[in-house]
Amino acid sequence: MDGAAAVIIGTDPITNLESPFMELNSAVQQFLPNTQNVIDGKLSEKGINFRLGRRIPQNKKLMAKAELKFRVSRAVTGGSSRQARDFEQAGELSEAEEY
């Protein structure tokens, strides 16, 4: 599955002109196996044509479970992405703990 997001990021705001109201503290990109053709887009002279696969609901469920597992592992390890990945790969979150 594919998704997209956009963020405007700046550094050192000019305090009398700019007032930042959010702080970006992490960014994650994940790929689910066997989802490369679930959403397929073709660019032609007629424009962009997208084909949506039947497995989108199942893949969204898998993505939600993967994201939850990752967030829980980050919370357990104190927020470090590398520690969270190591924790996750070590299999310390069992199927029962996912719920």
PAZAPA-4460 file (N, C-alpha, C; in steps of 0.05 Angstrom, whole numbers, plus 32768, in hexadecimal, padded with zeros to 4 digits):
% residues 99
    n_x    n_y    n_z   ca_x   ca_y   ca_z    c_x    c_y    c_z   seq   type   mol
   8011   7FE9   8000   8000   8000   8000   8012   8019   8000     1      M     A
   8007   802E   7FF6   8016   8046   7FF5   8006   805C   8003     2      D     A
   8014   806D   8010   8008   8085   801C   801B   809C   801A     3      G     A
   8012   80B3   801E   8024   80CA   801B   801D   80DF   8030     4      A     A
   8030   80EF   8037   802C   8105   804A   8040   811B   8043     5      A     A
   803A   8133   804B   804C   8149   8046   804E   8159   8060     6      A     A
   8066   8163   8064   806C   8173   807C   807E   818A   8074     7      V     A
   8078   81A2   807E   808A   81B8   807A   809B   81BA   8093     8      I     A
   80B5   81B8   808F   80C8   81B7   80A6   80DB   81CF   80A4     9      I     A
   80DE   81DD   80B9   80F1   81F3   80BA   8102   81F1   80D3    10      G     A
   8117   8200   80D3   8128   8201   80EB   812C   821E   80F3    11      T     A
   8132   8221   810C   8138   823C   8117   8123   8251   810F    12      D     A
   810B   824F   811A   80F6   8262   8112   80FD   827E   811B    13      P     A
   80F5   8292   810C   80F8   82AE   8113   80E2   82B4   8127    14      I     A
   80E9   82B8   8140   80D5   82B9   8155   80C0   82CF   8152    15      T     A
   80C8   82E6   8148   80B4   82FC   8145   80A3   82F9   812C    16      N     A
   80AA   82E7   811A   809A   82E3   8102   808C   82C8   8101    17      L     A
   8099   82B3   810C   808F   8298   810A   8088   828D   8125    18      E     A
   8073   827E   8126   806D   8271   8140   8067   8253   813B    19      S     A
   807B   8242   813D   8076   8226   8139   8064   821B   814E    20      P     A
   8051   820A   8146   803E   81FF   8159   8040   81E0   815A    21      F     A
   8051   81D4   814C   8055   81B7   814C   8073   81B1   814B    22      M     A
   8079   8199   8154   8094   8190   8153   8094   8173   8148    23      E     A
   80A4   816F   8133   80A7   8154   8127   80BB   8145   8137    24      L     A
   80B3   812F   8143   80C6   8120   8153   80CD   8104   8147    25      N     A
   80BF   80FC   8133   80C6   80E3   8125   80B8   80E1   810A    26      S     A
   80C4   80D2   80F9   80B8   80CC   80DF   80BF   80AF   80D8    27      A     A
   80AB   80A0   80CF   80AF   8083   80CA   80A4   807D   80AE    28      V     A
   80B2   806C   80A0   80A8   8061   8087   80A8   8043   8089    29      Q     A
   8091   8037   8082   808F   801A   8084   8084   800F   806A    30      Q     A
   808E   7FF7   8064   8084   7FE9   804C   807A   7FCE   8056    31      F     A
   8062   7FC7   804D   8057   7FAC   8053   805E   7F99   803D    32      L     A
   8066   7F81   8043   806C   7F6E   802E   8054   7F67   801D    33      P     A
   8058   7F62   8004   8043   7F5A   7FF1   802D   7F6E   7FEE    34      N     A
   8033   7F88   7FEF   801F   7F9D   7FEB   8026   7FAF   7FD4    35      T     A
   803A   7FA7   7FC4   8044   7FB9   7FAF   8030   7FC0   7F9A    36      Q     A
   801C   7FB0   7F95   8008   7FB6   7F80   7FEC   7FB9   7F8B    37      N     A
   7FE9   7FBF   7FA4   7FCE   7FC2   7FB0   7FC2   7FDC   7FA6    38      V     A
   7FD2   7FF1   7FA4   7FCA   800A   7F97   7FDD   800F   7F81    39      I     A
   7FD2   8010   7F68   7FE3   8012   7F51   7FDC   802B   7F41    40      D     A
   7FEF   803C   7F3C   7FEA   8054   7F2D   7FF9   8055   7F13    41      G     A
   7FEC   805E   7EFE   7FF8   8061   7EE4   7FF5   807E   7EDA    42      K     A
   800B   8089   7ED1   800A   80A4   7EC6   800A   80A2   7EA7    43      L     A
   7FF6   80AF   7E9B   7FF4   80AF   7E7E   7FED   80CA   7E74    44      S     A
   7FE9   80CD   7E5A   7FE1   80E7   7E4F   7FC5   80EF   7E57    45      E     A
   7FB5   80DC   7E61   7F9A   80E2   7E6B   7F9A   80EA   7E89    46      K     A
   7FB1   80E7   7E96   7FB3   80EE   7EB3   7FBD   80D7   7EC3    47      G     A
   7FB6   80D7   7EDD   7FBF   80C1   7EEE   7FA7   80AF   7EF3    48      I     A
   7FAB   8095   7EF0   7F96   8082   7EF3   7F9F   806F   7F0A    49      N     A
   7F8F   806D   7F1F   7F95   805B   7F35   7F83   8043   7F35    50      F     A
   7F8E   802C   7F3C   7F7F   8013   7F3F   7F82   800B   7F5C    51      R     A
   7F6C   8007   7F6A   7F6D   7FFF   7F86   7F67   7FE2   7F88    52      L     A
   7F78   7FD3   7F96   7F75   7FB7   7F99   7F60   7FAF   7FAD    53      G     A
   7F57   7F97   7FAC   7F43   7F8D   7FBF   7F4E   7F89   7FDB    54      R     A
   7F68   7F86   7FDD   7F74   7F80   7FF7   7F79   7F99   8009    55      R     A
   7F70   7FB0   8001   7F76   7FC8   8010   7F6C   7FC6   802D    56      I     A
   7F53   7FBD   8032   7F4B   7FBB   804E   7F5D   7FA9   805F    57      P     A
   7F64   7F92   8054   7F75   7F7F   8063   7F91   7F8C   8068    58      Q     A
   7F9C   7F9A   8054   7FB6   7FA6   8057   7FB5   7FBD   806A    59      N     A
   7F9F   7FCC   806B   7F9D   7FE2   807E   7F9D   7FD6   809B    60      K     A
   7F90   7FBF   809E   7F8F   7FB2   80B9   7FAC   7FAA   80C0    61      K     A
   7FBB   7F9E   80AE   7FD6   7F96   80B3   7FE7   7FAE   80BA    62      L     A
   7FE3   7FC4   80AB   7FF3   7FDC   80B0   7FED   7FE8   80CC    63      M     A
   7FD4   7FE8   80D4   7FCC   7FF2   80EE   7FD9   7FE1   8104    64      A     A
   7FD9   7FC6   8100   7FE5   7FB5   8114   8003   7FB9   8115    65      K     A
   8010   7FBD   80FE   802D   7FC1   80FE   8034   7FDC   810B    66      A     A
   8024   7FF0   8106   8029   800A   8112   8025   8009   8131    67      E     A
   8010   7FFC   813A   800B   7FF9   8156   8022   7FEA   8164    68      L     A
   802B   7FD5   8157   8041   7FC5   8162   805B   7FD7   8164    69      K     A
   8060   7FE6   8150   8077   7FF8   8150   8075   800D   8165    70      F     A
   805E   8019   8168   805A   802E   817C   805D   8023   8199    71      R     A
   8052   800C   819D   8054   7FFF   81B8   8072   7FF9   81BD    72      V     A
   8080   7FEE   81AA   809C   7FE8   81AE   80AC   8001   81B3    73      S     A
   80A5   8017   81A6   80B4   8031   81AB   80AE   803A   81C7    74      R     A
   8095   8037   81D0   808E   8040   81EC   809E   802F   8200    75      A     A
   80A0   8015   81FB   80AD   8003   820E   80CB   8009   820F    76      V     A
   80D7   8010   81F8   80F4   8014   81F7   80FC   8031   81FB    77      T     A
   80E9   8042   8202   80F0   805E   8207   80F0   8070   81EF    78      G     A
   80E5   8067   81D9   80E2   8079   81C2   80F7   8077   81AC    79      G     A
   810C   8068   81B0   8121   8066   819C   8118   8054   8185    80      S     A
   8119   805F   816C   8111   804F   8155   8122   8036   8152    81      S     A
   813C   8039   8156   814E   8022   8152   8148   800D   8168    82      R     A
   8145   8015   8180   813E   8002   8196   8124   7FF5   8190    83      Q     A
   8110   8005   8186   80F6   7FF9   8181   80F8   7FE4   816B    84      A     A
   8107   7FE9   8156   810A   7FD6   8141   8118   7FBC   814B    85      R     A
   812D   7FC0   815C   813B   7FA9   8167   8128   7F99   8179    86      D     A
   8118   7FA8   8189   8105   7F9B   819B   80F1   7F8B   818B    87      F     A
   80E7   7F97   8176   80D3   7F8A   8165   80DF   7F72   8157    88      E     A
   80F7   7F74   814C   8104   7F5E   813F   810B   7F47   8151    89      Q     A
   810F   7F4D   816A   8116   7F39   817E   80FD   7F28   8185    90      A     A
   80E6   7F31   817C   80CD   7F22   8180   80C3   7F24   819D    91      G     A
   80C9   7F3A   81AA   80C1   7F3D   81C6   80A3   7F45   81C8    92      E     A
   8097   7F4D   81B2   807A   7F52   81B2   806D   7F39   81A5    93      L     A
   8060   7F29   81B6   8053   7F11   81AC   8038   7F19   81A0    94      S     A
   802B   7F06   8192   8011   7F0A   8186   7FFD   7F12   819C    95      E     A
   7FFE   7F06   81B3   7FEB   7F0D   81C9   7FEF   7F2A   81D2    96      A     A
   8007   7F34   81D2   800D   7F4F   81DB   8004   7F64   81C7    97      E     A
   7FFF   7F5C   81AE   7FF7   7F70   819A   7FDB   7F7B   81A0    98      E     A
   7FCB   7F6D   81AF   7FB0   7F77   81B4   7FAE   7F83   81CE    99      Y     A
***
